[in-house]
Amino acid sequence: MRIHHKRSFRPKLKTLLIGELAVVNLKKAWRVEPGVENIRSHSPCHVNNRANGYTIAEMAALSFLPFSLLSFSENLMPNLDKLIIGFDHALRTLLTPAQTLRPVPGTQLAEAELNDLEKSESAALMRVNHVGEICAQALYQGQALTARDAEVQQTLAQAAREETEHLAWTERRINELSGRKSLLNPLWYGGSFAIGAFAGLLGDKWNLGFLAETERQVSAHLGGHLSRLPHADEKSRAIVTQMQIDEAGHATTAMANGGAELPMPVKLVMKMASSVMTRTAYWV
């Protein structure tokens, strides 16, 4: 099955190569054998330079090349713009506090009296959840960079906005518990961005399928955290519960928009990678 891309480098690259080939062929056509008078010397248009002399025809072919290069470079601009925006987004995600439009779940609840062990456990689990949101931001940025369809890009953008709120909620709760964020957040972000970009290159249906499977696994992961969080820590539990609802919604939306079910081996690899991340982020 052929996949038609909206933008391709091949036509412009072909034009560029044709322009260069025209110069080569023209130079061959005007070349004369030794001992024969060079007809260029009789032309008023001849450039008097043995090493770099060109006729008008050659100059026309050469003058065509800059326009080919300019047209070819225009294909790079949208992706360059996306890369710049993505880099800015990465800096904001890693270095500045996230913002939320919705109220933080559990704000109205009173802070529970947790002992040191319970507070440490809650802080570690919320740190893992915060890392998950860092990875989600990077995944969506990578996927949006290589997504082909505008509707798919909008789906990713909407999911990213909600994940930004999750990022703000978990960060705030970590601070309330006197915890800290993961020291490896730049590593998590970079790796997730690369994975997301690769998923997008596979095509929009696989891109959405990857999004759906990621959200399913995150939802299951959050369910496990609800069973591990101290029962008295109602504020953390309220945040995780709302996050779980949102993640399930993202998975449903992705599949409704044309996502394909991923092969089981891919799901298992994703699960193993997620396990490595969560166990590491719990401590570091």
PLY file of the C-alpha trace (Angstrom):
ply
format ascii 1.0
element vertex 284
property float x
property float y
property float z
element edge 283
property int vertex1
property int vertex2
end_header
0.00 0.00 0.00
1.39 3.40 -0.94
1.53 6.11 1.66
1.23 9.59 0.18
3.00 12.30 2.10
1.86 15.89 1.97
5.44 17.11 1.81
8.34 15.34 0.20
11.93 16.29 -0.39
12.18 14.16 -3.55
10.66 16.59 -6.12
12.84 19.51 -5.01
15.93 17.33 -4.72
15.27 16.01 -8.22
14.96 19.57 -9.54
18.25 20.52 -7.89
20.05 17.54 -9.39
18.61 18.29 -12.85
19.97 21.82 -12.62
23.43 20.56 -11.75
23.27 17.94 -14.49
22.35 20.61 -17.03
25.57 22.49 -16.29
27.66 19.35 -16.72
26.03 18.46 -20.03
26.32 21.99 -21.37
30.02 22.15 -20.52
30.53 18.88 -22.41
28.61 20.20 -25.40
30.74 23.36 -25.63
34.07 21.61 -25.08
36.35 21.39 -28.20
39.24 19.13 -29.00
42.86 20.39 -28.66
44.07 22.27 -31.74
40.58 23.40 -32.75
39.66 27.06 -32.34
37.32 27.56 -29.40
34.08 29.07 -30.68
33.60 30.80 -27.31
36.31 33.26 -28.25
34.04 34.66 -31.01
31.10 35.12 -28.68
30.58 38.60 -27.19
29.00 36.84 -24.23
32.10 34.80 -23.48
33.56 35.19 -19.99
37.33 35.44 -20.37
38.33 32.93 -17.74
39.70 29.58 -18.85
39.04 27.88 -15.50
35.58 29.22 -14.83
34.32 30.48 -18.20
30.65 29.86 -18.90
28.41 30.64 -21.86
25.01 32.29 -21.47
23.35 28.87 -21.54
25.59 27.68 -18.71
25.00 30.85 -16.74
21.26 30.38 -17.12
21.53 26.85 -15.79
23.70 28.03 -12.91
21.35 30.90 -12.08
18.59 28.34 -11.75
20.38 26.54 -8.90
19.94 29.17 -6.16
16.19 29.18 -6.78
16.18 25.39 -6.57
18.10 25.53 -3.31
15.74 28.18 -1.94
12.68 26.19 -2.93
14.23 23.04 -1.49
14.93 24.79 1.82
11.30 25.91 2.10
10.39 22.29 2.77
12.62 22.37 5.83
11.09 25.49 7.38
7.90 24.01 8.89
9.88 21.25 10.59
12.48 23.77 11.71
9.72 25.89 13.23
8.33 22.84 15.00
11.77 21.95 16.33
12.26 25.45 17.74
8.81 25.37 19.36
9.51 21.89 20.67
12.82 23.00 22.19
11.07 25.93 23.88
8.41 23.55 25.18
11.09 21.23 26.56
12.75 24.08 28.47
9.41 25.19 29.89
8.48 21.66 30.91
11.80 20.99 32.65
12.63 24.39 34.11
9.43 26.30 34.87
6.39 25.46 37.04
3.49 24.08 35.01
0.15 25.90 35.04
-3.37 24.51 35.35
-6.74 25.85 34.22
-8.77 23.36 36.22
-8.73 23.43 40.01
-6.28 21.02 41.59
-8.28 17.95 42.70
-8.53 17.67 46.48
-7.85 21.35 47.14
-10.88 21.54 49.42
-9.68 18.57 51.48
-7.79 19.07 54.72
-4.15 17.99 54.89
-3.91 14.63 56.63
-1.59 13.92 59.53
0.94 11.59 57.92
3.91 10.06 59.67
7.36 10.32 58.09
7.13 6.92 56.40
3.70 7.67 54.89
4.78 11.10 53.72
7.91 9.65 52.12
5.87 6.99 50.33
3.35 9.52 49.01
6.12 11.86 47.84
7.94 9.04 46.03
4.78 7.89 44.26
3.88 11.44 43.25
7.44 11.86 41.94
6.90 8.80 39.74
3.62 10.28 38.52
5.36 13.58 37.80
7.98 11.76 35.72
5.14 10.08 33.84
3.76 13.49 32.95
7.20 14.70 31.87
7.37 11.69 29.55
3.82 12.36 28.30
4.72 15.92 27.34
7.78 14.72 25.45
5.90 11.89 23.74
3.18 14.20 22.47
5.71 16.76 21.26
7.61 14.07 19.38
4.43 12.57 17.93
3.07 15.96 16.86
6.37 16.76 15.14
6.04 13.81 12.76
2.23 13.47 12.59
0.86 14.00 9.08
-2.82 14.71 9.64
-4.07 18.00 11.14
-6.79 16.23 13.16
-4.22 13.90 14.69
-2.11 16.91 15.63
-5.16 18.47 17.31
-5.83 15.26 19.25
-2.24 15.25 20.48
-2.40 18.95 21.36
-5.56 18.48 23.45
-4.05 15.53 25.29
-0.87 17.54 25.91
-2.85 20.40 27.46
-4.47 18.05 29.95
-1.14 16.39 30.67
0.28 19.85 31.44
-2.37 20.17 34.15
-1.38 16.78 35.52
2.20 18.03 35.58
1.14 21.05 37.63
-0.95 18.95 40.05
1.80 16.42 40.76
4.47 19.10 41.12
2.35 21.02 43.61
1.63 17.89 45.62
5.32 16.95 45.72
6.08 20.37 47.20
3.30 20.00 49.77
4.78 16.68 50.85
8.29 18.22 51.08
9.48 15.86 48.36
11.60 16.44 45.27
11.29 15.87 41.54
13.36 13.27 39.70
16.96 14.20 38.99
16.72 12.38 35.66
13.90 14.42 34.15
16.01 15.67 31.19
16.88 12.06 30.36
13.24 10.96 30.61
12.17 13.84 28.37
14.79 13.23 25.69
14.14 9.51 25.46
10.37 9.95 25.34
10.60 12.64 22.67
12.62 10.31 20.43
10.13 7.48 20.95
7.20 9.78 20.16
8.84 11.08 16.97
9.51 7.52 15.82
5.89 6.54 16.51
4.72 9.46 14.38
6.92 8.37 11.47
5.14 5.02 11.34
1.90 6.69 10.24
-1.05 8.36 11.92
-2.99 5.20 12.76
0.02 3.73 14.57
0.74 7.11 16.12
-2.75 7.17 17.64
-2.52 3.49 18.54
0.70 4.18 20.43
-1.00 7.06 22.25
-3.93 4.86 23.21
-1.75 2.03 24.50
0.43 4.46 26.44
-2.62 5.91 28.17
-4.01 2.47 28.98
-0.77 1.47 30.64
-0.58 4.78 32.51
-4.15 4.30 33.72
-3.30 0.84 35.03
-0.16 2.22 36.62
-2.19 4.92 38.41
-4.61 2.28 39.65
-1.66 0.52 41.26
-0.64 3.76 42.95
-4.12 4.19 44.41
-3.66 0.88 46.16
-0.23 1.93 47.51
-0.95 5.48 48.64
-1.70 5.86 52.36
-5.46 5.82 52.89
-5.23 8.98 54.97
-3.60 10.91 52.10
-6.86 11.94 50.47
-5.33 14.90 48.62
-2.89 12.72 46.70
-5.57 10.14 46.06
-7.91 12.78 44.62
-5.22 13.91 42.17
-4.37 10.39 41.04
-8.06 9.48 40.62
-8.72 12.43 38.31
-5.55 11.72 36.35
-6.71 8.14 35.83
-10.06 9.36 34.47
-8.33 11.74 32.04
-5.89 9.09 30.79
-8.69 6.65 30.05
-10.43 9.39 28.08
-7.30 10.04 26.01
-7.08 6.36 25.09
-10.73 6.24 24.03
-10.38 9.40 21.93
-7.26 8.11 20.19
-8.90 4.86 19.14
-12.08 6.68 18.04
-9.97 8.88 15.76
-8.53 5.92 13.88
-5.87 4.44 16.14
-4.69 0.91 15.37
-4.24 -1.77 18.00
-0.54 -2.38 18.56
0.94 -5.89 18.28
1.36 -7.68 21.60
5.19 -7.75 21.45
5.21 -3.94 21.15
2.88 -3.64 24.15
5.17 -5.87 26.20
8.25 -3.82 25.30
6.39 -0.64 26.28
5.41 -2.21 29.58
8.98 -3.25 30.36
10.33 0.21 29.53
7.67 1.78 31.74
8.63 -0.55 34.58
12.27 0.53 34.37
11.25 4.18 34.43
8.87 3.90 37.39
11.26 1.87 39.54
14.12 4.26 38.85
12.07 7.43 39.39
10.82 6.09 42.74
14.34 6.52 44.13
16.13 9.00 41.87
0 1
1 2
2 3
3 4
4 5
5 6
6 7
7 8
8 9
9 10
10 11
11 12
12 13
13 14
14 15
15 16
16 17
17 18
18 19
19 20
20 21
21 22
22 23
23 24
24 25
25 26
26 27
27 28
28 29
29 30
30 31
31 32
32 33
33 34
34 35
35 36
36 37
37 38
38 39
39 40
40 41
41 42
42 43
43 44
44 45
45 46
46 47
47 48
48 49
49 50
50 51
51 52
52 53
53 54
54 55
55 56
56 57
57 58
58 59
59 60
60 61
61 62
62 63
63 64
64 65
65 66
66 67
67 68
68 69
69 70
70 71
71 72
72 73
73 74
74 75
75 76
76 77
77 78
78 79
79 80
80 81
81 82
82 83
83 84
84 85
85 86
86 87
87 88
88 89
89 90
90 91
91 92
92 93
93 94
94 95
95 96
96 97
97 98
98 99
99 100
100 101
101 102
102 103
103 104
104 105
105 106
106 107
107 108
108 109
109 110
110 111
111 112
112 113
113 114
114 115
115 116
116 117
117 118
118 119
119 120
120 121
121 122
122 123
123 124
124 125
125 126
126 127
127 128
128 129
129 130
130 131
131 132
132 133
133 134
134 135
135 136
136 137
137 138
138 139
139 140
140 141
141 142
142 143
143 144
144 145
145 146
146 147
147 148
148 149
149 150
150 151
151 152
152 153
153 154
154 155
155 156
156 157
157 158
158 159
159 160
160 161
161 162
162 163
163 164
164 165
165 166
166 167
167 168
168 169
169 170
170 171
171 172
172 173
173 174
174 175
175 176
176 177
177 178
178 179
179 180
180 181
181 182
182 183
183 184
184 185
185 186
186 187
187 188
188 189
189 190
190 191
191 192
192 193
193 194
194 195
195 196
196 197
197 198
198 199
199 200
200 201
201 202
202 203
203 204
204 205
205 206
206 207
207 208
208 209
209 210
210 211
211 212
212 213
213 214
214 215
215 216
216 217
217 218
218 219
219 220
220 221
221 222
222 223
223 224
224 225
225 226
226 227
227 228
228 229
229 230
230 231
231 232
232 233
233 234
234 235
235 236
236 237
237 238
238 239
239 240
240 241
241 242
242 243
243 244
244 245
245 246
246 247
247 248
248 249
249 250
250 251
251 252
252 253
253 254
254 255
255 256
256 257
257 258
258 259
259 260
260 261
261 262
262 263
263 264
264 265
265 266
266 267
267 268
268 269
269 270
270 271
271 272
272 273
273 274
274 275
275 276
276 277
277 278
278 279
279 280
280 281
281 282
282 283
